[in-house]
């Protein structure tokens, strides 16, 4: 037991409140889930490409994103179960947000009518 009043350098114990904080460690499942979400983003961007004018800045930017993301999260490394979970999570999120989006659109259209 250290003597009271001794500085921490001499006792070897840290001062009160100076205990090191634990770091949040990345877990493999979280990383796999994140990569599945990136693959979903790639698919979404690929679906948007045909609607953008070829050669336009927006087309070039989206194509560049797809190419860069595909190097980081190639489709060949997709794990079917994790990918399906990511799809299900996205669908659930959209279902939960649908009433709010409907309400926002309704309020926006009422505001437009009031201004007219």
N, CA, C and O atoms as a GROMACS GRO file, in nm:
protein
  464
    1UNK      N    1   0.084  -0.118   0.000
    1UNK     CA    2   0.000   0.000   0.000
    1UNK      C    3   0.089   0.124   0.000
    1UNK      O    4   0.178   0.137   0.085
    2UNK      N    5   0.067   0.217  -0.096
    2UNK     CA    6   0.151   0.337  -0.101
    2UNK      C    7   0.125   0.429   0.017
    2UNK      O    8   0.015   0.433   0.073
    3UNK      N    9   0.227   0.500   0.052
    3UNK     CA   10   0.215   0.597   0.160
    3UNK      C   11   0.133   0.717   0.114
    3UNK      O   12   0.152   0.765   0.002
    4UNK      N   13   0.042   0.766   0.198
    4UNK     CA   14  -0.037   0.882   0.159
    4UNK      C   15   0.050   1.004   0.139
    4UNK      O   16   0.146   1.027   0.213
    5UNK      N   17   0.016   1.083   0.039
    5UNK     CA   18   0.089   1.206   0.012
    5UNK      C   19   0.209   1.189  -0.078
    5UNK      O   20   0.270   1.289  -0.118
    6UNK      N   21   0.246   1.066  -0.113
    6UNK     CA   22   0.360   1.041  -0.202
    6UNK      C   23   0.317   1.066  -0.346
    6UNK      O   24   0.205   1.030  -0.383
    7UNK      N   25   0.402   1.125  -0.428
    7UNK     CA   26   0.363   1.149  -0.568
    7UNK      C   27   0.351   1.017  -0.644
    7UNK      O   28   0.417   0.919  -0.610
    8UNK      N   29   0.266   1.015  -0.748
    8UNK     CA   30   0.245   0.893  -0.826
    8UNK      C   31   0.374   0.838  -0.887
    8UNK      O   32   0.387   0.717  -0.904
    9UNK      N   33   0.470   0.925  -0.920
    9UNK     CA   34   0.593   0.879  -0.981
    9UNK      C   35   0.670   0.788  -0.885
    9UNK      O   36   0.741   0.698  -0.929
   10UNK      N   37   0.657   0.811  -0.755
   10UNK     CA   38   0.730   0.732  -0.657
   10UNK      C   39   0.654   0.606  -0.616
   10UNK      O   40   0.715   0.505  -0.583
   11UNK      N   41   0.522   0.612  -0.617
   11UNK     CA   42   0.444   0.497  -0.572
   11UNK      C   43   0.414   0.400  -0.685
   11UNK      O   44   0.389   0.282  -0.661
   12UNK      N   45   0.418   0.449  -0.808
   12UNK     CA   46   0.388   0.363  -0.922
   12UNK      C   47   0.240   0.351  -0.952
   12UNK      O   48   0.200   0.283  -1.046
   13UNK      N   49   0.158   0.414  -0.873
   13UNK     CA   50   0.014   0.410  -0.898
   13UNK      C   51  -0.029   0.539  -0.967
   13UNK      O   52   0.019   0.647  -0.933
   14UNK      N   53  -0.118   0.529  -1.062
   14UNK     CA   54  -0.162   0.651  -1.130
   14UNK      C   55  -0.246   0.737  -1.037
   14UNK      O   56  -0.309   0.684  -0.945
   15UNK      N   57  -0.250   0.869  -1.060
   15UNK     CA   58  -0.334   0.955  -0.977
   15UNK      C   59  -0.481   0.924  -0.999
   15UNK      O   60  -0.518   0.864  -1.100
   16UNK      N   61  -0.563   0.963  -0.906
   16UNK     CA   62  -0.707   0.936  -0.911
   16UNK      C   63  -0.766   0.988  -1.043
   16UNK      O   64  -0.743   1.102  -1.081
   17UNK      N   65  -0.840   0.903  -1.110
   17UNK     CA   66  -0.905   0.943  -1.234
   17UNK      C   67  -0.816   0.932  -1.356
   17UNK      O   68  -0.858   0.968  -1.466
   18UNK      N   69  -0.694   0.883  -1.341
   18UNK     CA   70  -0.603   0.876  -1.454
   18UNK      C   71  -0.591   0.735  -1.509
   18UNK      O   72  -0.496   0.705  -1.582
   19UNK      N   73  -0.683   0.649  -1.475
   19UNK     CA   74  -0.678   0.512  -1.526
   19UNK      C   75  -0.696   0.514  -1.677
   19UNK      O   76  -0.776   0.591  -1.729
   20UNK      N   77  -0.621   0.430  -1.749
   20UNK     CA   78  -0.635   0.430  -1.895
   20UNK      C   79  -0.774   0.382  -1.934
   20UNK      O   80  -0.830   0.290  -1.874
   21UNK      N   81  -0.827   0.445  -2.036
   21UNK     CA   82  -0.959   0.406  -2.085
   21UNK      C   83  -0.943   0.290  -2.181
   21UNK      O   84  -0.847   0.284  -2.258
   22UNK      N   85  -1.036   0.200  -2.177
   22UNK     CA   86  -1.034   0.089  -2.270
   22UNK      C   87  -1.068   0.137  -2.410
   22UNK      O   88  -1.156   0.221  -2.428
   23UNK      N   89  -0.999   0.082  -2.507
   23UNK     CA   90  -1.028   0.119  -2.645
   23UNK      C   91  -1.137   0.028  -2.699
   23UNK      O   92  -1.142  -0.091  -2.668
   24UNK      N   93  -1.221   0.086  -2.780
   24UNK     CA   94  -1.324   0.006  -2.846
   24UNK      C   95  -1.256  -0.066  -2.961
   24UNK      O   96  -1.202  -0.004  -3.052
   25UNK      N   97  -1.260  -0.197  -2.955
   25UNK     CA   98  -1.193  -0.276  -3.057
   25UNK      C   99  -1.290  -0.311  -3.169
   25UNK      O  100  -1.408  -0.339  -3.145
   26UNK      N  101  -1.240  -0.308  -3.289
   26UNK     CA  102  -1.322  -0.347  -3.403
   26UNK      C  103  -1.344  -0.497  -3.396
   26UNK      O  104  -1.251  -0.574  -3.370
   27UNK      N  105  -1.466  -0.538  -3.420
   27UNK     CA  106  -1.498  -0.680  -3.417
   27UNK      C  107  -1.515  -0.728  -3.560
   27UNK      O  108  -1.569  -0.657  -3.644
   28UNK      N  109  -1.469  -0.850  -3.588
   28UNK     CA  110  -1.475  -0.901  -3.726
   28UNK      C  111  -1.615  -0.896  -3.786
   28UNK      O  112  -1.630  -0.867  -3.904
   29UNK      N  113  -1.716  -0.923  -3.706
   29UNK     CA  114  -1.853  -0.919  -3.757
   29UNK      C  115  -1.894  -0.780  -3.801
   29UNK      O  116  -1.965  -0.764  -3.901
   30UNK      N  117  -1.849  -0.678  -3.727
   30UNK     CA  118  -1.882  -0.541  -3.765
   30UNK      C  119  -1.817  -0.505  -3.898
   30UNK      O  120  -1.879  -0.439  -3.982
   31UNK      N  121  -1.693  -0.547  -3.916
   31UNK     CA  122  -1.623  -0.520  -4.042
   31UNK      C  123  -1.690  -0.588  -4.160
   31UNK      O  124  -1.703  -0.530  -4.267
   32UNK      N  125  -1.731  -0.713  -4.139
   32UNK     CA  126  -1.798  -0.788  -4.246
   32UNK      C  127  -1.931  -0.721  -4.281
   32UNK      O  128  -1.967  -0.712  -4.398
   33UNK      N  129  -2.003  -0.676  -4.180
   33UNK     CA  130  -2.130  -0.608  -4.204
   33UNK      C  131  -2.108  -0.478  -4.280
   33UNK      O  132  -2.184  -0.444  -4.370
   34UNK      N  133  -2.004  -0.406  -4.243
   34UNK     CA  134  -1.973  -0.279  -4.311
   34UNK      C  135  -1.938  -0.304  -4.458
   34UNK      O  136  -1.982  -0.229  -4.545
   35UNK      N  137  -1.862  -0.408  -4.486
   35UNK     CA  138  -1.824  -0.438  -4.624
   35UNK      C  139  -1.948  -0.480  -4.704
   35UNK      O  140  -1.958  -0.450  -4.823
   36UNK      N  141  -2.041  -0.549  -4.639
   36UNK     CA  142  -2.166  -0.586  -4.708
   36UNK      C  143  -2.244  -0.460  -4.745
   36UNK      O  144  -2.303  -0.453  -4.853
   37UNK      N  145  -2.244  -0.360  -4.656
   37UNK     CA  146  -2.312  -0.235  -4.686
   37UNK      C  147  -2.243  -0.161  -4.800
   37UNK      O  148  -2.309  -0.098  -4.882
   38UNK      N  149  -2.111  -0.168  -4.806
   38UNK     CA  150  -2.036  -0.106  -4.915
   38UNK      C  151  -2.073  -0.174  -5.047
   38UNK      O  152  -2.091  -0.108  -5.149
   39UNK      N  153  -2.085  -0.307  -5.045
   39UNK     CA  154  -2.125  -0.379  -5.168
   39UNK      C  155  -2.264  -0.338  -5.213
   39UNK      O  156  -2.290  -0.326  -5.333
   40UNK      N  157  -2.355  -0.315  -5.116
   40UNK     CA  158  -2.489  -0.266  -5.152
   40UNK      C  159  -2.480  -0.127  -5.216
   40UNK      O  160  -2.552  -0.097  -5.311
   41UNK      N  161  -2.391  -0.045  -5.163
   41UNK     CA  162  -2.373   0.089  -5.221
   41UNK      C  163  -2.321   0.078  -5.364
   41UNK      O  164  -2.363   0.153  -5.452
   42UNK      N  165  -2.230  -0.016  -5.387
   42UNK     CA  166  -2.176  -0.037  -5.523
   42UNK      C  167  -2.290  -0.076  -5.617
   42UNK      O  168  -2.300  -0.023  -5.728
   43UNK      N  169  -2.375  -0.168  -5.572
   43UNK     CA  170  -2.487  -0.212  -5.656
   43UNK      C  171  -2.580  -0.095  -5.687
   43UNK      O  172  -2.626  -0.080  -5.801
   44UNK      N  173  -2.607  -0.013  -5.588
   44UNK     CA  174  -2.695   0.103  -5.608
   44UNK      C  175  -2.636   0.200  -5.708
   44UNK      O  176  -2.705   0.250  -5.797
   45UNK      N  177  -2.506   0.227  -5.694
   45UNK     CA  178  -2.439   0.318  -5.788
   45UNK      C  179  -2.437   0.260  -5.929
   45UNK      O  180  -2.455   0.334  -6.026
   46UNK      N  181  -2.417   0.130  -5.940
   46UNK     CA  182  -2.416   0.066  -6.073
   46UNK      C  183  -2.553   0.076  -6.139
   46UNK      O  184  -2.562   0.092  -6.261
   47UNK      N  185  -2.659   0.067  -6.060
   47UNK     CA  186  -2.794   0.079  -6.115
   47UNK      C  187  -2.821   0.222  -6.163
   47UNK      O  188  -2.900   0.243  -6.255
   48UNK      N  189  -2.756   0.320  -6.100
   48UNK     CA  190  -2.777   0.460  -6.137
   48UNK      C  191  -2.699   0.498  -6.262
   48UNK      O  192  -2.739   0.589  -6.334
   49UNK      N  193  -2.590   0.430  -6.288
   49UNK     CA  194  -2.502   0.468  -6.401
   49UNK      C  195  -2.574   0.480  -6.536
   49UNK      O  196  -2.552   0.579  -6.606
   50UNK      N  197  -2.657   0.384  -6.575
   50UNK     CA  198  -2.720   0.396  -6.707
   50UNK      C  199  -2.810   0.519  -6.723
   50UNK      O  200  -2.835   0.564  -6.835
   51UNK      N  201  -2.857   0.573  -6.612
   51UNK     CA  202  -2.945   0.690  -6.619
   51UNK      C  203  -2.868   0.821  -6.632
   51UNK      O  204  -2.926   0.925  -6.663
   52UNK      N  205  -2.737   0.817  -6.609
   52UNK     CA  206  -2.655   0.938  -6.618
   52UNK      C  207  -2.599   0.951  -6.759
   52UNK      O  208  -2.562   0.851  -6.820
   53UNK      N  209  -2.593   1.072  -6.812
   53UNK     CA  210  -2.538   1.091  -6.947
   53UNK      C  211  -2.392   1.047  -6.953
   53UNK      O  212  -2.308   1.094  -6.875
   54UNK      N  213  -2.363   0.957  -7.045
   54UNK     CA  214  -2.227   0.905  -7.059
   54UNK      C  215  -2.132   1.020  -7.091
   54UNK      O  216  -2.158   1.102  -7.179
   55UNK      N  217  -2.022   1.025  -7.018
   55UNK     CA  218  -1.922   1.129  -7.039
   55UNK      C  219  -1.943   1.253  -6.954
   55UNK      O  220  -1.856   1.340  -6.948
   56UNK      N  221  -2.060   1.261  -6.887
   56UNK     CA  222  -2.085   1.377  -6.802
   56UNK      C  223  -2.002   1.366  -6.675
   56UNK      O  224  -1.950   1.260  -6.642
   57UNK      N  225  -1.989   1.478  -6.605
   57UNK     CA  226  -1.913   1.480  -6.480
   57UNK      C  227  -1.973   1.384  -6.378
   57UNK      O  228  -1.900   1.314  -6.307
   58UNK      N  229  -2.106   1.382  -6.371
   58UNK     CA  230  -2.172   1.294  -6.274
   58UNK      C  231  -2.146   1.147  -6.308
   58UNK      O  232  -2.122   1.066  -6.219
   59UNK      N  233  -2.152   1.112  -6.437
   59UNK     CA  234  -2.125   0.975  -6.480
   59UNK      C  235  -1.982   0.936  -6.446
   59UNK      O  236  -1.957   0.827  -6.395
   60UNK      N  237  -1.887   1.026  -6.475
   60UNK     CA  238  -1.747   0.997  -6.445
   60UNK      C  239  -1.725   0.979  -6.296
   60UNK      O  240  -1.651   0.890  -6.254
   61UNK      N  241  -1.788   1.064  -6.214
   61UNK     CA  242  -1.770   1.058  -6.069
   61UNK      C  243  -1.826   0.928  -6.012
   61UNK      O  244  -1.762   0.863  -5.929
   62UNK      N  245  -1.945   0.890  -6.056
   62UNK     CA  246  -2.007   0.767  -6.006
   62UNK      C  247  -1.926   0.646  -6.051
   62UNK      O  248  -1.902   0.554  -5.973
   63UNK      N  249  -1.884   0.646  -6.175
   63UNK     CA  250  -1.804   0.536  -6.227
   63UNK      C  251  -1.672   0.524  -6.149
   63UNK      O  252  -1.628   0.413  -6.118
   64UNK      N  253  -1.612   0.636  -6.119
   64UNK     CA  254  -1.488   0.636  -6.042
   64UNK      C  255  -1.510   0.578  -5.902
   64UNK      O  256  -1.429   0.500  -5.852
   65UNK      N  257  -1.621   0.616  -5.840
   65UNK     CA  258  -1.655   0.562  -5.708
   65UNK      C  259  -1.674   0.411  -5.713
   65UNK      O  260  -1.623   0.338  -5.628
   66UNK      N  261  -1.748   0.365  -5.812
   66UNK     CA  262  -1.773   0.222  -5.826
   66UNK      C  263  -1.641   0.146  -5.842
   66UNK      O  264  -1.620   0.043  -5.778
   67UNK      N  265  -1.554   0.198  -5.927
   67UNK     CA  266  -1.427   0.130  -5.950
   67UNK      C  267  -1.342   0.126  -5.824
   67UNK      O  268  -1.282   0.022  -5.793
   68UNK      N  269  -1.336   0.236  -5.751
   68UNK     CA  270  -1.255   0.240  -5.628
   68UNK      C  271  -1.314   0.150  -5.520
   68UNK      O  272  -1.242   0.077  -5.452
   69UNK      N  273  -1.446   0.156  -5.504
   69UNK     CA  274  -1.510   0.073  -5.401
   69UNK      C  275  -1.502  -0.076  -5.434
   69UNK      O  276  -1.489  -0.159  -5.345
   70UNK      N  277  -1.509  -0.109  -5.563
   70UNK     CA  278  -1.502  -0.249  -5.604
   70UNK      C  279  -1.366  -0.310  -5.571
   70UNK      O  280  -1.356  -0.431  -5.550
   71UNK      N  281  -1.262  -0.227  -5.567
   71UNK     CA  282  -1.130  -0.277  -5.529
   71UNK      C  283  -1.125  -0.309  -5.381
   71UNK      O  284  -1.059  -0.404  -5.339
   72UNK      N  285  -1.195  -0.230  -5.301
   72UNK     CA  286  -1.195  -0.247  -5.156
   72UNK      C  287  -1.290  -0.360  -5.114
   72UNK      O  288  -1.259  -0.437  -5.022
   73UNK      N  289  -1.404  -0.368  -5.179
   73UNK     CA  290  -1.506  -0.465  -5.143
   73UNK      C  291  -1.551  -0.542  -5.267
   73UNK      O  292  -1.662  -0.523  -5.315
   74UNK      N  293  -1.464  -0.631  -5.318
   74UNK     CA  294  -1.501  -0.704  -5.440
   74UNK      C  295  -1.619  -0.798  -5.416
   74UNK      O  296  -1.634  -0.855  -5.308
   75UNK      N  297  -1.700  -0.812  -5.517
   75UNK     CA  298  -1.818  -0.898  -5.508
   75UNK      C  299  -1.779  -1.043  -5.482
   75UNK      O  300  -1.856  -1.119  -5.423
   76UNK      N  301  -1.661  -1.083  -5.526
   76UNK     CA  302  -1.616  -1.220  -5.508
   76UNK      C  303  -1.594  -1.255  -5.361
   76UNK      O  304  -1.593  -1.373  -5.325
   77UNK      N  305  -1.577  -1.154  -5.276
   77UNK     CA  306  -1.556  -1.178  -5.133
   77UNK      C  307  -1.685  -1.168  -5.052
   77UNK      O  308  -1.682  -1.179  -4.929
   78UNK      N  309  -1.796  -1.148  -5.119
   78UNK     CA  310  -1.924  -1.136  -5.049
   78UNK      C  311  -1.962  -1.269  -4.986
   78UNK      O  312  -1.948  -1.374  -5.048
   79UNK      N  313  -2.009  -1.263  -4.863
   79UNK     CA  314  -2.057  -1.381  -4.793
   79UNK      C  315  -2.209  -1.376  -4.796
   79UNK      O  316  -2.269  -1.283  -4.743
   80UNK      N  317  -2.272  -1.476  -4.858
   80UNK     CA  318  -2.416  -1.470  -4.882
   80UNK      C  319  -2.499  -1.438  -4.757
   80UNK      O  320  -2.591  -1.356  -4.766
   81UNK      N  321  -2.471  -1.499  -4.645
   81UNK     CA  322  -2.550  -1.474  -4.525
   81UNK      C  323  -2.538  -1.332  -4.476
   81UNK      O  324  -2.638  -1.268  -4.441
   82UNK      N  325  -2.416  -1.280  -4.475
   82UNK     CA  326  -2.393  -1.144  -4.429
   82UNK      C  327  -2.453  -1.045  -4.528
   82UNK      O  328  -2.511  -0.944  -4.489
   83UNK      N  329  -2.440  -1.074  -4.657
   83UNK     CA  330  -2.495  -0.986  -4.760
   83UNK      C  331  -2.647  -0.980  -4.748
   83UNK      O  332  -2.707  -0.873  -4.761
   84UNK      N  333  -2.710  -1.096  -4.724
   84UNK     CA  334  -2.856  -1.099  -4.710
   84UNK      C  335  -2.900  -1.022  -4.585
   84UNK      O  336  -3.002  -0.954  -4.587
   85UNK      N  337  -2.823  -1.032  -4.479
   85UNK     CA  338  -2.854  -0.956  -4.357
   85UNK      C  339  -2.848  -0.807  -4.385
   85UNK      O  340  -2.932  -0.731  -4.338
   86UNK      N  341  -2.748  -0.764  -4.462
   86UNK     CA  342  -2.736  -0.621  -4.496
   86UNK      C  343  -2.855  -0.575  -4.579
   86UNK      O  344  -2.907  -0.465  -4.558
   87UNK      N  345  -2.899  -0.658  -4.672
   87UNK     CA  346  -3.016  -0.625  -4.754
   87UNK      C  347  -3.139  -0.615  -4.665
   87UNK      O  348  -3.218  -0.521  -4.678
   88UNK      N  349  -3.156  -0.712  -4.576
   88UNK     CA  350  -3.272  -0.711  -4.486
   88UNK      C  351  -3.270  -0.588  -4.395
   88UNK      O  352  -3.374  -0.526  -4.373
   89UNK      N  353  -3.153  -0.553  -4.344
   89UNK     CA  354  -3.142  -0.435  -4.258
   89UNK      C  355  -3.180  -0.308  -4.335
   89UNK      O  356  -3.248  -0.221  -4.281
   90UNK      N  357  -3.135  -0.299  -4.460
   90UNK     CA  358  -3.168  -0.182  -4.541
   90UNK      C  359  -3.318  -0.175  -4.567
   90UNK      O  360  -3.378  -0.067  -4.559
   91UNK      N  361  -3.380  -0.290  -4.598
   91UNK     CA  362  -3.524  -0.292  -4.622
   91UNK      C  363  -3.601  -0.253  -4.496
   91UNK      O  364  -3.699  -0.178  -4.503
   92UNK      N  365  -3.557  -0.304  -4.380
   92UNK     CA  366  -3.624  -0.269  -4.254
   92UNK      C  367  -3.612  -0.121  -4.226
   92UNK      O  368  -3.708  -0.057  -4.181
   93UNK      N  369  -3.495  -0.066  -4.251
   93UNK     CA  370  -3.472   0.077  -4.229
   93UNK      C  371  -3.564   0.161  -4.319
   93UNK      O  372  -3.619   0.262  -4.276
   94UNK      N  373  -3.578   0.117  -4.445
   94UNK     CA  374  -3.664   0.190  -4.537
   94UNK      C  375  -3.811   0.182  -4.493
   94UNK      O  376  -3.885   0.280  -4.504
   95UNK      N  377  -3.852   0.065  -4.444
   95UNK     CA  378  -3.989   0.050  -4.395
   95UNK      C  379  -4.015   0.140  -4.275
   95UNK      O  380  -4.122   0.199  -4.262
   96UNK      N  381  -3.917   0.149  -4.187
   96UNK     CA  382  -3.933   0.232  -4.068
   96UNK      C  383  -3.936   0.380  -4.104
   96UNK      O  384  -4.004   0.458  -4.038
   97UNK      N  385  -3.862   0.418  -4.206
   97UNK     CA  386  -3.856   0.559  -4.245
   97UNK      C  387  -3.969   0.600  -4.338
   97UNK      O  388  -3.992   0.720  -4.358
   98UNK      N  389  -4.040   0.504  -4.396
   98UNK     CA  390  -4.145   0.535  -4.494
   98UNK      C  391  -4.253   0.627  -4.439
   98UNK      O  392  -4.290   0.723  -4.506
   99UNK      N  393  -4.306   0.602  -4.319
   99UNK     CA  394  -4.411   0.694  -4.269
   99UNK      C  395  -4.360   0.838  -4.254
   99UNK      O  396  -4.432   0.933  -4.283
  100UNK      N  397  -4.237   0.853  -4.208
  100UNK     CA  398  -4.181   0.987  -4.190
  100UNK      C  399  -4.163   1.056  -4.326
  100UNK      O  400  -4.192   1.174  -4.341
  101UNK      N  401  -4.115   0.981  -4.424
  101UNK     CA  402  -4.097   1.038  -4.559
  101UNK      C  403  -4.233   1.078  -4.618
  101UNK      O  404  -4.244   1.183  -4.681
  102UNK      N  405  -4.335   0.995  -4.596
  102UNK     CA  406  -4.469   1.026  -4.645
  102UNK      C  407  -4.519   1.156  -4.581
  102UNK      O  408  -4.575   1.243  -4.649
  103UNK      N  409  -4.498   1.167  -4.451
  103UNK     CA  410  -4.540   1.286  -4.378
  103UNK      C  411  -4.467   1.410  -4.429
  103UNK      O  412  -4.528   1.515  -4.447
  104UNK      N  413  -4.338   1.397  -4.451
  104UNK     CA  414  -4.259   1.512  -4.499
  104UNK      C  415  -4.306   1.555  -4.638
  104UNK      O  416  -4.317   1.674  -4.666
  105UNK      N  417  -4.333   1.457  -4.726
  105UNK     CA  418  -4.383   1.491  -4.860
  105UNK      C  419  -4.519   1.559  -4.852
  105UNK      O  420  -4.547   1.654  -4.925
  106UNK      N  421  -4.604   1.508  -4.763
  106UNK     CA  422  -4.738   1.566  -4.748
  106UNK      C  423  -4.729   1.709  -4.698
  106UNK      O  424  -4.798   1.798  -4.748
  107UNK      N  425  -4.643   1.732  -4.601
  107UNK     CA  426  -4.626   1.867  -4.547
  107UNK      C  427  -4.566   1.961  -4.653
  107UNK      O  428  -4.603   2.078  -4.661
  108UNK      N  429  -4.474   1.910  -4.733
  108UNK     CA  430  -4.414   1.992  -4.838
  108UNK      C  431  -4.517   2.029  -4.944
  108UNK      O  432  -4.519   2.141  -4.993
  109UNK      N  433  -4.603   1.933  -4.979
  109UNK     CA  434  -4.703   1.964  -5.081
  109UNK      C  435  -4.808   2.062  -5.026
  109UNK      O  436  -4.859   2.145  -5.102
  110UNK      N  437  -4.840   2.054  -4.900
  110UNK     CA  438  -4.934   2.150  -4.841
  110UNK      C  439  -4.873   2.289  -4.838
  110UNK      O  440  -4.941   2.388  -4.862
  111UNK      N  441  -4.746   2.295  -4.807
  111UNK     CA  442  -4.677   2.423  -4.807
  111UNK      C  443  -4.672   2.483  -4.946
  111UNK      O  444  -4.682   2.605  -4.962
  112UNK      N  445  -4.657   2.400  -5.047
  112UNK     CA  446  -4.655   2.447  -5.184
  112UNK      C  447  -4.790   2.502  -5.226
  112UNK      O  448  -4.797   2.601  -5.298
  113UNK      N  449  -4.897   2.436  -5.180
  113UNK     CA  450  -5.032   2.482  -5.213
  113UNK      C  451  -5.064   2.614  -5.143
  113UNK      O  452  -5.129   2.702  -5.199
  114UNK      N  453  -5.016   2.624  -5.019
  114UNK     CA  454  -5.046   2.746  -4.943
  114UNK      C  455  -4.976   2.866  -5.007
  114UNK      O  456  -5.029   2.977  -5.007
  115UNK      N  457  -4.857   2.842  -5.060
  115UNK     CA  458  -4.783   2.951  -5.123
  115UNK      C  459  -4.848   2.992  -5.256
  115UNK      O  460  -4.838   3.108  -5.297
  116UNK      N  461  -4.913   2.897  -5.322
  116UNK     CA  462  -4.975   2.926  -5.451
  116UNK      C  463  -5.102   2.998  -5.428
  116UNK      O  464  -5.171   3.033  -5.524
   0.00000   0.00000   0.00000
